């Protein structure tokens, strides 16, 4: 059953930073860009759980897979350069300085 789960506090994630989290057995990349928070599937879709995208290079609103060089748009999860596919983008909410994800 899906529910809202705690990810982090806003103070843990300063502007233009990212966190790698594992919640309910799923890797989630949490990004803070331009005063917005984004939660995306963190495992590279090309190699499943072998490479975490949040450990790749982040430039402006994109993250690059550290192994395959696939490129993803953080706000939408869209795959901009293959190999890969669009990422799952999770709904998040803020409540009193805490960040929650809907899983």
DSSP file (Angstrom, degrees, kcal/mol; ACC not computed):
  #  RESIDUE AA STRUCTURE BP1 BP2  ACC     N-H-->O    O-->H-N    N-H-->O    O-->H-N    TCO  KAPPA ALPHA  PHI   PSI    X-CA   Y-CA   Z-CA
    1    1 A X              0   0    0      0, 0.0   102,-0.1     0, 0.0     2,-0.1   0.000 360.0 360.0 360.0 128.4    0.0    0.0    0.0
    2    2 A X        +     0   0    0    100,-0.1     2,-0.3     2,-0.0   100,-0.1  -0.381 360.0 156.1 -71.6 146.6    1.4    3.4   -1.0
    3    3 A X        -     0   0    0     98,-0.1   100,-2.4    -2,-0.1     2,-0.5  -0.966  47.8 -83.0-159.1 169.9    2.0    6.0    1.6
    4    4 A X  E     -A  102   0A   0     -2,-0.3     2,-0.4    98,-0.2    98,-0.2  -0.726  46.7-169.2 -82.9 126.3    4.1    9.1    2.4
    5    5 A X  E     -A  101   0A   0     96,-3.2    96,-2.8    -2,-0.5     2,-0.2  -0.942  25.4-109.0-121.4 140.1    7.5    8.2    3.7
    6    6 A X  E     +A  100   0A   0     -2,-0.4    94,-0.2    94,-0.2     3,-0.1  -0.435  36.9 169.4 -67.1 133.7   10.1   10.5    5.3
    7    7 A X  E     -     0   0A   0     92,-3.3     2,-0.3     1,-0.4    93,-0.2   0.778  54.6 -46.3-107.4 -54.1   13.2   11.1    3.2
    8    8 A X  E     -A   99   0A   0     91,-1.2    91,-3.5     5,-0.0    -1,-0.4  -0.965  53.8 -90.8-168.7 171.7   15.2   13.9    4.8
    9    9 A X  E >   -A   98   0A   0     -2,-0.3     3,-1.4    89,-0.2     4,-0.5  -0.722  36.3-117.9 -95.5 155.4   15.0   17.4    6.3
   10   10 A X  G >  S+     0   0    0     87,-2.9     3,-1.3    -2,-0.3    88,-0.1   0.844 114.5  61.5 -59.5 -32.9   15.4   20.5    4.2
   11   11 A X  G 3  S+     0   0    0     86,-0.4    -1,-0.3     1,-0.3     3,-0.2   0.702  96.3  60.7 -68.9 -18.1   18.6   21.4    6.2
   12   12 A X  G <  S+     0   0    0     -3,-1.4     2,-0.5     1,-0.2    -1,-0.3   0.640 104.9  51.0 -79.1 -14.8   20.2   18.1    5.0
   13   13 A X  S <  S-     0   0    0     -3,-1.3    -1,-0.2    -4,-0.5     3,-0.1  -0.811  73.4-168.1-132.5  91.5   20.0   19.1    1.4
   14   14 A X    >   -     0   0    0     -2,-0.5     3,-1.3    -3,-0.2    18,-0.2  -0.280  45.8 -65.1 -75.0 165.5   21.3   22.6    0.5
   15   15 A X  T 3  S+     0   0    0      1,-0.3    18,-0.2    16,-0.1    -1,-0.2  -0.172 121.6  13.4 -52.4 137.5   20.7   24.2   -2.9
   16   16 A X  T 3  S+     0   0    0     16,-2.7    -1,-0.3     1,-0.3     2,-0.2   0.719 104.2 114.8  65.9  26.3   22.3   22.4   -5.9
   17   17 A X    <   -     0   0    0     -3,-1.3    15,-2.1    15,-0.5     2,-0.3  -0.697  48.3-153.9-115.5 172.7   23.1   19.3   -3.8
   18   18 A X  E     -C   31   0B   0     -2,-0.2     2,-0.4    13,-0.2    13,-0.2  -0.980   1.7-152.2-145.9 155.3   21.8   15.7   -4.0
   19   19 A X  E     -C   30   0B   0     11,-2.4    11,-2.5    -2,-0.3     2,-0.6  -0.966  11.6-140.7-128.1 146.0   21.3   12.7   -1.7
   20   20 A X  E     +C   29   0B   0     -2,-0.4     2,-0.3     9,-0.2     9,-0.2  -0.941  32.2 176.2-102.9 123.5   21.3    9.0   -2.3
   21   21 A X  E     -C   28   0B   0      7,-2.6     7,-3.0    -2,-0.6     2,-0.5  -0.929  26.6-150.5-129.1 150.8   18.7    7.3   -0.2
   22   22 A X  E     +C   27   0B   0     -2,-0.3     2,-0.4     5,-0.2     5,-0.2  -0.969  23.8 172.1-121.9 116.1   17.4    3.8    0.1
   23   23 A X  E >   -C   26   0B   0      3,-2.6     3,-2.3    -2,-0.5    -2,-0.0  -0.987  68.8 -14.5-126.7 126.0   13.7    3.6    1.1
   24   24 A X  T 3  S-     0   0    0     -2,-0.4    -1,-0.1     1,-0.3     3,-0.1   0.853 129.4 -52.8  51.8  38.1   11.7    0.4    1.2
   25   25 A X  T 3  S+     0   0    0      1,-0.2     2,-0.4    -3,-0.0    -1,-0.3   0.508 116.3 112.9  79.2   4.3   14.4   -1.4   -0.9
   26   26 A X  E <   -C   23   0B   0     -3,-2.3    -3,-2.6    16,-0.0     2,-0.5  -0.909  64.6-131.2-112.8 137.5   14.4    1.3   -3.6
   27   27 A X  E     -C   22   0B   0     -2,-0.4    15,-2.1    -5,-0.2    16,-0.5  -0.736  28.8-174.4 -84.0 130.5   17.2    3.7   -4.4
   28   28 A X  E     -CD  21  41B   0     -7,-3.0    -7,-2.6    -2,-0.5     2,-0.6  -0.990  17.8-147.6-128.9 132.1   16.0    7.3   -4.7
   29   29 A X  E     -CD  20  40B   0     11,-2.9    11,-2.4    -2,-0.4     2,-0.5  -0.888  14.3-160.4 -97.2 125.0   18.0   10.3   -5.7
   30   30 A X  E     -CD  19  39B   0    -11,-2.5   -11,-2.4    -2,-0.6     2,-0.3  -0.932  11.8-173.2-109.3 124.2   16.9   13.5   -4.0
   31   31 A X  E     -CD  18  38B   0      7,-2.9     7,-2.3    -2,-0.5     2,-0.5  -0.893  18.7-155.4-121.3 145.6   17.9   16.7   -5.7
   32   32 A X  E     + D   0  37B   0    -15,-2.1   -16,-2.7    -2,-0.3   -15,-0.5  -0.939  29.6 158.7-121.7 106.6   17.6   20.4   -4.6
   33   33 A X  E >   - D   0  36B   0      3,-2.3     3,-1.8    -2,-0.5    -2,-0.1  -0.994  62.8 -13.3-133.6 129.5   17.6   22.7   -7.6
   34   34 A X  T 3  S-     0   0    0     -2,-0.4    -1,-0.1     1,-0.3     3,-0.1   0.883 126.8 -51.6  51.1  48.1   16.3   26.3   -8.0
   35   35 A X  T 3  S+     0   0    0      1,-0.2     2,-0.3    -3,-0.1    -1,-0.3   0.649 119.8 104.8  65.4  17.4   14.3   26.2   -4.7
   36   36 A X  E <   -D   33   0B   0     -3,-1.8    -3,-2.3     2,-0.0     2,-0.4  -0.923  61.0-140.0-125.6 153.3   12.6   22.9   -5.7
   37   37 A X  E     -D   32   0B   0     -2,-0.3     2,-0.4    -5,-0.2    -5,-0.2  -0.911  17.0-170.7-112.2 140.6   13.1   19.3   -4.6
   38   38 A X  E     -D   31   0B   0     -7,-2.3    -7,-2.9    -2,-0.4     2,-0.5  -0.994   9.2-160.9-132.9 137.3   12.9   16.3   -6.9
   39   39 A X  E     +DE  30  90B   0     51,-0.6    51,-2.8    -2,-0.4     2,-0.3  -0.979  20.8 172.1-120.0 122.1   12.9   12.6   -6.2
   40   40 A X  E     -DE  29  89B   0    -11,-2.4   -11,-2.9    -2,-0.5    49,-0.2  -0.908  44.9 -89.0-127.8 153.1   13.9   10.2   -9.0
   41   41 A X  E     -D   28   0B   0     47,-2.6   -13,-0.2    -2,-0.3     4,-0.1  -0.412  41.5-159.1 -51.7 133.1   14.6    6.6   -9.4
   42   42 A X        +     0   0    0    -15,-2.1    11,-3.6   -21,-0.1    12,-0.3   0.679  57.8  92.5-102.0 -18.9   18.3    6.4   -8.7
   43   43 A X  B    S-F   52   0C   0    -16,-0.5     9,-0.2     9,-0.2     6,-0.2  -0.594  87.2-106.8 -78.9 134.3   19.4    3.2  -10.3
   44   44 A X    >>  -     0   0    0      7,-2.8     4,-0.6    -2,-0.3     3,-0.5  -0.406  23.4-143.8 -57.9 125.0   20.6    3.5  -13.9
   45   45 A X  T 34 S+     0   0    0      1,-0.2    -1,-0.2    40,-0.2    39,-0.1   0.714  97.7  57.6 -67.8 -17.7   17.9    2.0  -16.0
   46   46 A X  T 34 S+     0   0    0     37,-0.2    -1,-0.2     1,-0.2    38,-0.1   0.832 122.7  21.4 -79.1 -32.7   20.5    0.6  -18.4
   47   47 A X  T X4 S-     0   0    0     -3,-0.5     3,-1.8     1,-0.4    -2,-0.2   0.075  97.0-138.9-125.2  23.7   22.3   -1.4  -15.7
   48   48 A X  G >< S-     0   0    0     -4,-0.6     3,-0.5     1,-0.3    -1,-0.4  -0.310  75.1 -11.0  58.2-126.1   19.6   -1.8  -13.1
   49   49 A X  G 3  S+     0   0    0      1,-0.2    -1,-0.3    -6,-0.2     3,-0.1   0.261 111.8  92.3 -92.4  13.6   20.9   -1.3   -9.6
   50   50 A X  G <  S+     0   0    0     -3,-1.8     2,-0.4    -6,-0.2    -1,-0.2   0.799  89.1  36.6 -79.1 -27.3   24.6   -1.5  -10.4
   51   51 A X  S <  S-     0   0    0     -3,-0.5    -7,-2.8    -7,-0.2     2,-0.6  -0.989  72.1-143.9-131.4 128.1   25.1    2.3  -10.9
   52   52 A X  B >   -F   43   0C   0     -2,-0.4     3,-1.5    -9,-0.2    14,-0.3  -0.795   5.8-152.8 -92.2 122.4   23.5    5.0   -8.8
   53   53 A X  G >  S+     0   0    0    -11,-3.6     3,-2.5    -2,-0.6    11,-0.2   0.840  91.5  67.4 -63.1 -33.7   22.8    8.1  -10.9
   54   54 A X  G 3  S+     0   0    0    -12,-0.3    -1,-0.3     1,-0.3     4,-0.1   0.643  94.0  60.2 -65.2 -11.9   23.0   10.4   -7.9
   55   55 A X  G <  S+     0   0    0     -3,-1.5    -1,-0.3     2,-0.1    -2,-0.2   0.425  93.5  89.8 -91.5   0.7   26.7    9.6   -7.9
   56   56 A X  S <  S-     0   0    0     -3,-2.5     2,-0.3     1,-0.1     9,-0.2  -0.281  93.6 -71.7 -88.7 178.9   27.1   11.0  -11.4
   57   57 A X        -     0   0    0      7,-0.4     7,-2.4    -2,-0.1     2,-0.5  -0.525  42.5-153.9 -74.9 132.1   27.9   14.5  -12.5
   58   58 A X  E     +G   63   0D   0     -2,-0.3     2,-0.4     5,-0.2     5,-0.2  -0.941  15.6 176.5-109.7 124.8   25.1   17.1  -12.1
   59   59 A X  E >   -G   62   0D   0      3,-1.8     3,-2.4    -2,-0.5     2,-0.4  -0.990  61.3 -48.6-131.5 123.5   25.1   20.1  -14.4
   60   60 A X  T 3  S-     0   0    0     -2,-0.4   -44,-0.0     1,-0.3    -2,-0.0  -0.376 127.1 -17.0  52.8-106.2   22.3   22.7  -14.3
   61   61 A X  T 3  S+     0   0    0     -2,-0.4    13,-3.1   -28,-0.0    14,-0.4   0.038 121.6  86.6-114.6  25.2   19.2   20.5  -14.3
   62   62 A X  E <   -GH  59  73D   0     -3,-2.4    -3,-1.8    11,-0.2     2,-0.4  -0.888  54.0-157.5-126.2 156.0   20.7   17.2  -15.6
   63   63 A X  E     -GH  58  72D   0      9,-2.1     9,-2.4    -2,-0.3     2,-0.4  -0.996  13.7-148.4-129.7 139.1   22.5   14.2  -14.1
   64   64 A X  E     - H   0  71D   0     -7,-2.4    -7,-0.4    -2,-0.4     7,-0.2  -0.895  23.8-112.6-110.8 133.1   24.8   12.0  -16.0
   65   65 A X     >  -     0   0    0      5,-2.8     4,-1.4    -2,-0.4   -12,-0.1  -0.430  24.1-137.7 -59.5 129.6   25.2    8.2  -15.3
   66   66 A X  T  4 S+     0   0    0    -14,-0.3    -1,-0.2     1,-0.2   -13,-0.1   0.620  96.9  29.4 -69.3 -10.3   28.8    7.8  -14.0
   67   67 A X  T  4 S+     0   0    0      3,-0.1    -1,-0.2   -16,-0.0    -2,-0.0   0.781 129.0  29.5-113.5 -46.1   29.3    4.7  -16.1
   68   68 A X  T  4 S-     0   0    0      2,-0.1    -2,-0.1    15,-0.1     3,-0.1   0.579  89.8-130.0 -96.9 -11.0   27.2    4.9  -19.3
   69   69 A X     <  +     0   0    0     -4,-1.4    -3,-0.1     1,-0.2     2,-0.0   0.592  50.5 156.7  67.3  11.9   27.1    8.7  -19.8
   70   70 A X        -     0   0    0     13,-0.1    -5,-2.8    -6,-0.1     2,-0.4  -0.398  33.2-141.1 -61.1 149.2   23.4    8.5  -20.2
   71   71 A X  E     -HI  64  81D   0     10,-1.6     9,-3.1    -7,-0.2    10,-1.6  -0.954  17.3-169.7-124.7 136.5   21.9   11.9  -19.4
   72   72 A X  E     -HI  63  79D   0     -9,-2.4    -9,-2.1    -2,-0.4     2,-0.6  -0.968  24.6-126.8-130.5 140.3   18.6   12.7  -17.5
   73   73 A X  E  >  -H   62   0D   0      5,-2.8     4,-3.1    -2,-0.4     5,-0.3  -0.763  21.8-152.1 -83.4 117.7   16.6   15.8  -16.9
   74   74 A X  T  4 S+     0   0    0    -13,-3.1    -1,-0.2    -2,-0.6   -12,-0.1   0.913  87.8  51.5 -64.3 -47.5   16.1   16.1  -13.2
   75   75 A X  T  4 S+     0   0    0    -14,-0.4    -1,-0.2     1,-0.2   -36,-0.1   0.826 128.3  21.0 -62.3 -28.8   12.8   18.0  -13.0
   76   76 A X  T  4 S-     0   0    0     -3,-0.3    -2,-0.2     2,-0.1    -1,-0.2   0.673  93.1-128.6-110.4 -21.8   11.0   15.6  -15.4
   77   77 A X     <  +     0   0    0     -4,-3.1    10,-3.4     1,-0.3    -3,-0.2   0.458  53.7 156.6  82.3   1.8   13.1   12.4  -15.3
   78   78 A X        -     0   0    0     -5,-0.3    -5,-2.8     8,-0.2     2,-0.6  -0.352  47.0-122.5 -66.9 137.5   13.3   12.4  -19.1
   79   79 A X  E     +I   72   0D   0     -7,-0.2    -7,-0.3     1,-0.2     3,-0.1  -0.718  31.9 176.0 -78.9 118.8   16.2   10.5  -20.7
   80   80 A X  E     +     0   0D   0     -9,-3.1     2,-0.3    -2,-0.6    -8,-0.2   0.683  69.9  24.4 -98.9 -23.1   18.1   13.1  -22.8
   81   81 A X  E    S-I   71   0D   0    -10,-1.6   -10,-1.6     2,-0.1    -1,-0.3  -0.962  93.5-100.9-145.8 125.7   20.9   10.8  -24.0
   82   82 A X  S    S+     0   0    0     -2,-0.3     2,-0.2   -12,-0.2     3,-0.1  -0.355  81.6  82.0 -80.2 161.9   20.8    7.1  -24.2
   83   83 A X  S    S+     0   0    0    -13,-0.1     2,-0.3    -2,-0.1   -37,-0.2   0.315  99.0  45.7 -82.2 150.4   21.4    4.3  -23.2
   84   84 A X  S    S-     0   0    0     -2,-0.2     2,-0.3   -39,-0.1    -2,-0.1  -0.914  70.5-112.9 146.7-171.7   18.4    4.4  -20.9
   85   85 A X        -     0   0    0     -2,-0.3   -40,-0.2    -4,-0.1    -5,-0.1  -0.877  53.2 -61.5-147.0 173.1   14.8    5.3  -20.6
   86   86 A X        -     0   0    0     -2,-0.3    -8,-0.2    -7,-0.1     2,-0.2  -0.347  58.4-121.9 -61.4 144.9   12.8    8.0  -18.7
   87   87 A X        -     0   0    0    -10,-3.4     2,-0.4     1,-0.1    -1,-0.1  -0.528  24.0-101.4 -87.0 154.8   13.2    7.7  -14.9
   88   88 A X        -     0   0    0     -2,-0.2   -47,-2.6   -10,-0.0     2,-0.5  -0.633  36.0-153.2 -71.1 128.7   10.4    7.2  -12.5
   89   89 A X  E     -E   40   0B   0     -2,-0.4     2,-0.3   -49,-0.2   -49,-0.2  -0.935   9.4-147.7-107.5 126.1    9.7   10.6  -10.8
   90   90 A X  E     -E   39   0B   0    -51,-2.8   -51,-0.6    -2,-0.5     2,-0.2  -0.698  15.9-114.9 -96.8 144.3    8.2   10.3   -7.3
   91   91 A X        -     0   0    0     11,-0.4    11,-2.4    -2,-0.3     2,-0.3  -0.555  38.0-173.5 -71.2 137.0    5.8   12.8   -5.8
   92   92 A X  E     -B  101   0A   0     -2,-0.2     2,-0.3     9,-0.2     9,-0.2  -0.902   9.8-167.6-128.5 161.5    7.2   14.6   -2.9
   93   93 A X  E     -B  100   0A   0      7,-1.8     7,-2.7    -2,-0.3     2,-0.4  -0.987  15.8-134.1-144.8 154.0    5.8   17.0   -0.3
   94   94 A X  E     +B   99   0A   0     -2,-0.3     2,-0.3     5,-0.2     5,-0.2  -0.889  22.3 175.5-107.8 138.9    7.3   19.4    2.3
   95   95 A X  E >  S-B   98   0A   0      3,-2.4     3,-1.3    -2,-0.4    -2,-0.0  -0.861  70.2 -29.5-147.6 108.8    5.9   19.5    5.8
   96   96 A X  T 3  S-     0   0    0     -2,-0.3     3,-0.1     1,-0.3    -2,-0.0   0.885 126.8 -43.7  52.8  45.6    7.5   21.7    8.6
   97   97 A X  T 3  S+     0   0    0      1,-0.3   -87,-2.9   -88,-0.1   -86,-0.4   0.523 116.0 114.4  82.1   5.4   11.0   21.4    7.0
   98   98 A X  E <   -AB   9  95A   0     -3,-1.3    -3,-2.4   -89,-0.3     2,-0.5  -0.878  57.1-141.1-111.8 144.6   10.7   17.7    6.3
   99   99 A X  E     -AB   8  94A   0    -91,-3.5   -92,-3.3    -2,-0.4   -91,-1.2  -0.898  19.8-172.9-107.9 128.2   10.7   16.1    2.8
  100  100 A X  E     -AB   6  93A   0     -7,-2.7    -7,-1.8    -2,-0.5     2,-0.4  -0.886   9.7-152.7-120.5 150.4    8.4   13.1    2.2
  101  101 A X  E     -AB   5  92A   0    -96,-2.8   -96,-3.2    -2,-0.3     2,-0.8  -0.931  17.7-127.6-120.9 146.6    8.1   10.8   -0.9
  102  102 A X  E      A    4   0A   0    -11,-2.4   -11,-0.4    -2,-0.4   -98,-0.2  -0.846 360.0 360.0 -97.9 110.5    5.0    8.9   -2.0
  103  103 A X              0   0    0   -100,-2.4   -99,-0.2    -2,-0.8    -1,-0.2   0.317 360.0 360.0-123.2 360.0    5.8    5.2   -2.5
